[in-house]
Amino acid sequence: MQTNFTEEQLKDAGTARANQILRSCVHCGFCTATCPTYQVLGDELDSPRGRIYLIKDMLENERVPDEKTVKHIDRCLSCLACMTTCPSGVHYMHLVDHARDYIEKHYDRPWHDKALRWTLARILPYPRRFRVALLAAKIGKPFRGLIPDARLRAMLDMAPDRIPPVSRNDDPQSFAPKSEKKMRVALMTGCAQKALNTDINDATIRLLTRLGCEVVVAKGAGCCGALTHHMGKTTESHATAAKNIRAWTDEMDGEGLDAIVINTSGCGTTVKDYGHMFAQDALAGDAQRVSGIAMDISELLTRLDIPQGEARGLRVAYHAACSLQHGQKVKSAPKDLLKRAGFEVVEPADSHLCCGSAGTYNLMQPEISAKLKDRKVRTLEAQKPEVIAAGNIGCMMQIGSGTGVPVVHTVELLDWATGGPKPRSLT
């Protein structure tokens, strides 16, 4: 794609990166075949190729973003299926992230949009606030029909029937290995996950210590910054990410770390991108170090000696989270681990397509999200599973709200198969 940025414009690192990405696009349209929003809406501007044209025009002309451009970019899930499909290696993630940052700085959203985005940014990354919000949503559910805004109704729907008590395992501390020590790892405990489902981190700690890992929950680490980053709130996302970088490098420079393990794939995609996010920052070197040892829990487990399990007679439908299969390119490890542990693993049709969760997408674009959820649930249930496994809390909540089949994290099944308790949702 030909671009016409001026030398002055290219002095901005974000614009220079956008220029590189735009020039790599050859207009082939392969991305439209795997774009969920294009499949649902059928509008070229709701495809990666269409959004690329909108972004190019906006950035080159330094336009104040108009409502049309913002609408189509807001509808992007950031599922990154287009990056898996693209034969030219267009790094769409960096391009759309820069566009969102530009929109946040130059577009005056309607007051109700601003209020919603401000609220989400002030609640979701903070577990205590999120717990209070979930409790309020639970109380407000009976009045759901009186609320006209579909986005507010979606927020009420997000509240689980059971809000788990706080797990003290999420506090800063170190867990000794239960067998011969093989490595020392830091566990990212996250933010929303700590309020929605404490079983995931608990299972991760049990499993890793059983397999010979010292597990550290680093003091000062918290939200990865993804939720605000994908809203274009760069200052906020970088502030929380910087806390993680400092917390983990303190551990790396102290007793050392072999890995930073992440069991929420949406967070993992962002942490692995810290090197890019902080490329122009004083923390650039430390950010690269952190990204260099960050890995999904399934990646780490493939390096450990998980025992071969006997057939358990349990049919598991594996849902591949977009942030894991497209964002991190981790595709076979979770399935291979489940099979090794003794589970029968099946996959839905069109497993490359998004379930519609996508961070805060199901709250800000509930109608499109609901269509994607319904399709995903149909393809999963068609496999007649006894349980559905996923590697991302957002996907688990999204799919779980549309099916009666139990939904668990992959690590909960692996913990159970190697001596841990049966996952709560299966009891």
MOMOLIN-V452865 format. One record per residue. N is the residue number from 0. RES is the residue in three letters. OMEGA is omega in radians with two decimals (none if undefined). BURIAL is I if it has 9 or more other ideal C-beta (glycine too) atoms within 8 Angstrom, else O. Layout:
{{N RES OMEGA BURIAL} {N RES OMEGA BURIAL}}
//
This chain:
{{0 MET 3.11 I} {1 GLN 3.09 O} {2 THR -3.07 I} {3 ASN 3.08 O} {4 PHE 3.10 I} {5 THR 3.10 O} {6 GLU 3.13 O} {7 GLU 3.13 O} {8 GLN -3.07 I} {9 LEU 3.04 I} {10 LYS 3.07 O} {11 ASP -3.05 O} {12 ALA 3.14 O} {13 GLY 3.12 I} {14 THR 3.11 I} {15 ALA 3.10 I} {16 ARG 3.10 I} {17 ALA 3.12 I} {18 ASN 3.10 I} {19 GLN -3.09 O} {20 ILE -3.13 I} {21 LEU -3.11 I} {22 ARG -3.14 I} {23 SER -3.13 I} {24 CYS -3.12 I} {25 VAL 3.06 O} {26 HIS -2.98 O} {27 CYS 3.12 O} {28 GLY 3.09 O} {29 PHE -3.08 I} {30 CYS -3.09 I} {31 THR -3.09 I} {32 ALA -3.08 O} {33 THR 3.14 I} {34 CYS -3.11 I} {35 PRO -3.10 I} {36 THR 3.08 I} {37 TYR 3.13 I} {38 GLN -3.12 O} {39 VAL -2.99 I} {40 LEU 3.11 I} {41 GLY -3.14 O} {42 ASP 3.14 I} {43 GLU -3.14 O} {44 LEU 3.03 I} {45 ASP 3.00 I} {46 SER 3.10 I} {47 PRO -3.13 I} {48 ARG 3.12 I} {49 GLY 3.14 I} {50 ARG 3.11 I} {51 ILE 3.09 I} {52 TYR 3.13 I} {53 LEU -3.12 I} {54 ILE 3.12 I} {55 LYS -3.12 I} {56 ASP -3.12 I} {57 MET -3.08 I} {58 LEU -3.11 I} {59 GLU -3.08 I} {60 ASN -3.13 O} {61 GLU -3.11 O} {62 ARG 2.87 O} {63 VAL -3.06 O} {64 PRO 3.10 I} {65 ASP -3.06 O} {66 GLU -3.12 O} {67 LYS -3.14 O} {68 THR -3.12 I} {69 VAL -3.12 I} {70 LYS -3.07 O} {71 HIS 3.08 I} {72 ILE 3.07 I} {73 ASP -3.12 O} {74 ARG 3.12 I} {75 CYS -3.13 I} {76 LEU -2.93 I} {77 SER 3.11 I} {78 CYS 3.05 I} {79 LEU 3.03 I} {80 ALA 3.12 I} {81 CYS -3.14 I} {82 MET 3.08 I} {83 THR -3.07 I} {84 THR -2.97 I} {85 CYS 3.11 I} {86 PRO -3.07 O} {87 SER 3.11 O} {88 GLY 3.12 O} {89 VAL -3.12 I} {90 HIS -3.06 I} {91 TYR -3.09 I} {92 MET -3.14 I} {93 HIS -3.11 I} {94 LEU -3.10 I} {95 VAL 3.07 I} {96 ASP 3.11 I} {97 HIS 3.12 I} {98 ALA 3.13 I} {99 ARG 3.06 I} {100 ASP 3.13 I} {101 TYR 3.14 I} {102 ILE -3.14 I} {103 GLU -3.10 I} {104 LYS -2.97 O} {105 HIS -3.07 O} {106 TYR 3.12 I} {107 ASP -3.11 O} {108 ARG 3.01 O} {109 PRO -2.99 O} {110 TRP -3.09 O} {111 HIS 3.05 O} {112 ASP 3.12 O} {113 LYS -3.11 I} {114 ALA -3.13 O} {115 LEU -3.10 I} {116 ARG 3.10 I} {117 TRP -3.12 O} {118 THR -3.13 O} {119 LEU -3.13 I} {120 ALA -3.12 I} {121 ARG -3.07 O} {122 ILE -2.98 I} {123 LEU -3.12 I} {124 PRO -3.06 I} {125 TYR -3.01 I} {126 PRO -3.12 I} {127 ARG 3.12 O} {128 ARG -3.12 I} {129 PHE 3.10 I} {130 ARG 3.12 I} {131 VAL 3.14 O} {132 ALA 3.12 I} {133 LEU 3.10 I} {134 LEU 3.12 I} {135 ALA 3.13 O} {136 ALA 3.12 I} {137 LYS 3.11 I} {138 ILE -3.08 O} {139 GLY -3.07 I} {140 LYS -3.14 I} {141 PRO -3.10 O} {142 PHE -3.06 O} {143 ARG -3.08 I} {144 GLY -3.13 O} {145 LEU -3.07 O} {146 ILE -3.06 I} {147 PRO -3.06 O} {148 ASP -3.12 O} {149 ALA -3.13 O} {150 ARG 3.10 I} {151 LEU 3.07 O} {152 ARG 3.11 I} {153 ALA 3.11 I} {154 MET 3.08 I} {155 LEU -3.12 I} {156 ASP -3.09 I} {157 MET -3.08 I} {158 ALA 3.11 I} {159 PRO 3.10 O} {160 ASP -3.14 O} {161 ARG 3.04 O} {162 ILE -3.02 I} {163 PRO 3.05 I} {164 PRO 3.13 O} {165 VAL 3.05 O} {166 SER 3.13 I} {167 ARG 3.05 O} {168 ASN 3.14 I} {169 ASP 3.10 I} {170 ASP 3.10 O} {171 PRO -3.11 O} {172 GLN 3.11 O} {173 SER 3.13 O} {174 PHE -3.10 I} {175 ALA 3.09 O} {176 PRO 3.13 I} {177 LYS 3.10 O} {178 SER -3.11 O} {179 GLU -3.06 O} {180 LYS 3.13 I} {181 LYS -3.14 O} {182 MET 3.09 I} {183 ARG -3.06 I} {184 VAL 3.02 I} {185 ALA 3.09 I} {186 LEU 3.01 I} {187 MET -3.07 I} {188 THR 3.02 I} {189 GLY -3.10 I} {190 CYS -3.11 I} {191 ALA -3.12 I} {192 GLN -3.12 I} {193 LYS 3.12 I} {194 ALA -3.03 I} {195 LEU -3.04 I} {196 ASN -3.12 I} {197 THR -3.11 I} {198 ASP -3.04 I} {199 ILE 3.11 I} {200 ASN 3.13 I} {201 ASP -3.14 I} {202 ALA 3.14 I} {203 THR -3.14 I} {204 ILE 3.12 I} {205 ARG -3.08 I} {206 LEU -3.09 I} {207 LEU 3.12 I} {208 THR 3.09 I} {209 ARG -3.09 I} {210 LEU 3.01 I} {211 GLY 3.11 I} {212 CYS 2.85 I} {213 GLU -3.07 I} {214 VAL -3.11 I} {215 VAL 2.93 I} {216 VAL -2.98 I} {217 ALA 3.10 I} {218 LYS 3.10 O} {219 GLY 3.13 I} {220 ALA -3.13 I} {221 GLY -3.11 I} {222 CYS -3.11 I} {223 CYS -3.12 I} {224 GLY -3.04 I} {225 ALA -3.05 I} {226 LEU 3.13 I} {227 THR 3.12 I} {228 HIS -3.10 I} {229 HIS 2.98 I} {230 MET -3.10 I} {231 GLY -3.13 I} {232 LYS -2.97 I} {233 THR -3.13 I} {234 THR -3.14 O} {235 GLU -3.10 I} {236 SER 3.14 I} {237 HIS 3.13 I} {238 ALA 3.14 I} {239 THR 3.10 I} {240 ALA -3.13 I} {241 ALA 3.09 I} {242 LYS 3.10 I} {243 ASN -3.12 I} {244 ILE -3.13 I} {245 ARG -3.12 I} {246 ALA -3.08 I} {247 TRP 3.10 I} {248 THR 3.03 I} {249 ASP 3.10 I} {250 GLU 3.14 I} {251 MET -3.14 I} {252 ASP 3.11 O} {253 GLY -3.13 O} {254 GLU 3.07 O} {255 GLY 3.09 O} {256 LEU 3.03 I} {257 ASP -3.13 O} {258 ALA 2.91 I} {259 ILE -3.01 I} {260 VAL -3.04 I} {261 ILE -3.11 I} {262 ASN 2.98 I} {263 THR -2.92 I} {264 SER 3.07 I} {265 GLY 3.08 I} {266 CYS -3.11 I} {267 GLY 3.12 I} {268 THR -3.13 I} {269 THR -3.12 I} {270 VAL 3.11 I} {271 LYS 3.14 I} {272 ASP 3.14 I} {273 TYR -3.14 I} {274 GLY 3.09 I} {275 HIS -3.08 O} {276 MET -3.07 I} {277 PHE -3.06 I} {278 ALA -3.12 I} {279 GLN -3.03 O} {280 ASP 3.09 O} {281 ALA 3.14 O} {282 LEU -3.03 I} {283 ALA -3.11 I} {284 GLY -3.14 O} {285 ASP 3.11 I} {286 ALA 3.10 I} {287 GLN 3.12 I} {288 ARG 3.14 I} {289 VAL 3.14 I} {290 SER -3.07 I} {291 GLY -3.13 O} {292 ILE 3.10 I} {293 ALA 3.09 I} {294 MET 3.05 I} {295 ASP -3.13 I} {296 ILE -3.13 I} {297 SER 3.09 I} {298 GLU -3.14 I} {299 LEU -3.08 I} {300 LEU 3.10 I} {301 THR 3.12 I} {302 ARG -3.13 O} {303 LEU -3.03 I} {304 ASP 3.08 O} {305 ILE -3.10 I} {306 PRO 3.06 O} {307 GLN -3.11 O} {308 GLY 3.04 I} {309 GLU 3.13 O} {310 ALA -3.06 O} {311 ARG 3.12 I} {312 GLY -3.14 O} {313 LEU -3.11 O} {314 ARG -3.05 I} {315 VAL 3.01 I} {316 ALA -3.12 I} {317 TYR 3.04 I} {318 HIS 3.14 I} {319 ALA 3.09 I} {320 ALA -3.12 I} {321 CYS -3.11 I} {322 SER 3.11 I} {323 LEU -3.06 I} {324 GLN -3.13 I} {325 HIS -3.10 I} {326 GLY -3.08 I} {327 GLN -3.13 I} {328 LYS 3.06 O} {329 VAL -3.01 I} {330 LYS -3.02 O} {331 SER -3.01 O} {332 ALA -3.11 I} {333 PRO -3.14 I} {334 LYS 3.14 I} {335 ASP -3.14 I} {336 LEU 3.13 I} {337 LEU 3.11 I} {338 LYS 3.13 I} {339 ARG -3.13 I} {340 ALA 3.06 I} {341 GLY -3.13 I} {342 PHE 2.99 I} {343 GLU -3.03 O} {344 VAL 3.05 I} {345 VAL -3.13 I} {346 GLU 3.12 I} {347 PRO 2.99 I} {348 ALA 3.13 O} {349 ASP -3.09 O} {350 SER -3.13 I} {351 HIS -3.06 I} {352 LEU -3.05 I} {353 CYS 3.09 I} {354 CYS 3.10 I} {355 GLY 3.14 I} {356 SER 2.97 I} {357 ALA 3.10 I} {358 GLY 3.13 I} {359 THR -3.06 I} {360 TYR -3.11 I} {361 ASN 3.09 I} {362 LEU -3.07 I} {363 MET 3.10 I} {364 GLN -2.98 I} {365 PRO -3.08 I} {366 GLU 3.11 O} {367 ILE -3.14 I} {368 SER -3.11 I} {369 ALA 3.12 I} {370 LYS 3.12 I} {371 LEU 3.11 I} {372 LYS -3.11 I} {373 ASP 3.14 I} {374 ARG -3.13 I} {375 LYS 3.14 I} {376 VAL 3.12 I} {377 ARG -3.10 O} {378 THR 3.09 I} {379 LEU -3.11 I} {380 GLU 3.12 I} {381 ALA 3.12 O} {382 GLN 3.11 I} {383 LYS -3.11 O} {384 PRO 2.99 I} {385 GLU 3.10 O} {386 VAL 3.06 I} {387 ILE 3.14 I} {388 ALA 3.10 I} {389 ALA -3.11 I} {390 GLY -3.09 I} {391 ASN -3.05 I} {392 ILE 3.13 I} {393 GLY 3.10 I} {394 CYS -3.13 I} {395 MET 3.14 I} {396 MET -3.11 I} {397 GLN -3.11 I} {398 ILE -3.13 I} {399 GLY -3.14 O} {400 SER -3.09 O} {401 GLY -3.10 I} {402 THR 3.04 I} {403 GLY 3.09 O} {404 VAL 3.13 I} {405 PRO 3.13 I} {406 VAL -3.11 I} {407 VAL 3.04 I} {408 HIS 3.12 I} {409 THR -3.07 I} {410 VAL 3.09 I} {411 GLU 3.11 I} {412 LEU 3.14 I} {413 LEU 3.06 I} {414 ASP 3.12 I} {415 TRP -3.08 I} {416 ALA -3.09 I} {417 THR 3.04 I} {418 GLY 3.13 O} {419 GLY -3.13 I} {420 PRO 3.07 O} {421 LYS 3.14 O} {422 PRO -3.05 I} {423 ARG -3.07 O} {424 SER 3.10 O} {425 LEU 3.12 O} {426 THR none O}}
//
